[in-house]
């Protein structure tokens, strides 16, 4: 595959740590010339004679100019991340030193790596399948325990393993049906249609489970956007401050204090919630700035994954709340009615609004039942517990391929029900295998790879 794609005989170099000043920086070099290039710059040791997975301390030089005292990490092919010869140079974290070393390496015959090129080479050399390679980028971008766990599981092959066994069986049936075509005139069947039917059903069940997990995967990877909406003075800014445990939003008794949306991030149970405090929604306002803020509130409400509608339990009437809930059902994906200022006569307030099921009472000012609200918000968003052991689809590309796979499996089952001839059945099975291959990378092309890996950081 490397030969077909071309350009992969080059030796590449990039900074593997974050740009900027630090105690240590790591520069990664991979390719056929990695060891010879660095060996010429490192007089302390004869690197080709050293064992793989060893560390070497010494002075790095270029054209007799000392560059830095470094630690060389040596990884010989195929026992490296990329499957090629790899050297990692741990130098001092001065950007000037980093630039000098990288320039010296490029002048010695290497080129600067493209985004994700090290991981792309790992895929091309069979060190990772495509789903695992994409999980590397997800792990780097992870910002919660849940997203880290999901990415780690997929790096270890969790997602690929879920499909691999069934894929191998489907390949075997495909081969037997193809063999039948060679003996078409003799009217023989090598592939047991009942076993094939059961296999496709099992693969269909597995595919549906993975498709259903995408909603959770999207929450784990991208977080949940929550719009806090309601009338002026309902306590939206107070609720935001209480949830964050800090005074982020200005709180005032004056209606219309919040003129623009305020966005903050809160981690609840390993899931990131992007909280949006919106301007109070009221029908008429003479203030132009406030009216712009109200329009933004409606826009954020339409974009949100969950809407918290906050209302004053003392001021709001039951019929009014009914109308509000009807509007929320039309416009919001998920919503929760939140009755604020419920710290007095709580039992009477509960009776007043007893006909509403999707309702939670709090006092934002006094932090009453706010922790329970957080748990309700988490439950709405993930629809159950986050199971770190289950395989969760977090990648939109995988989800699209799984949708197409589900359709092609339905075609196979329809063909079996209609007793179609082997050539048509083989065509449907090949289509299913094609979509499975798109996920793990057995079927891909150079343009697809370039697009996928271009989203990686440079040094990975």
Buried (B, 14 or more C-beta within 10 A) or exposed (E): EEEEEEEBEBBBBBBBBEEEEBEEBBBBBBBBBBBBBBBBBBEBBEBEEBEEEEEBEBEBBBEEEEBBEBBBBBBBBEEBBBBBBBBBBBBBBEEEBBEBBBBBBBEBBBBBBBBBBBBBBBBBBEBBBBBBBBBBBBBEBBEBBBBBBBBBBBBEBBBBEBBBEBBEBBBBBBBBBBBBEEEEEEEEEBBEEEEBBEBBEEBBEBBEBBBEBBBBBBBBBBBBBBBBBBBBBBBBBBBBBBBBEEEBBEBEEEBBBBBBBBBBEBEBBBBBBBBBBBBBBBEEBEEEEBBEBBEBBBEBBEEBBBBBBBBBBEEBEEEEBEEBBEEBEEEBEBBBBBBBBBBEEBEEBBEBBEEBEBBBBBBBBEBBBBEEBBEBBBEBBBEEEBEBEBBBBBBEBBBBBBEBBBEBBBBBBEBBEEEBEBEEBBBBBBBBBBBBBBBBBEBBEEEBBBEBBEEBBBBB
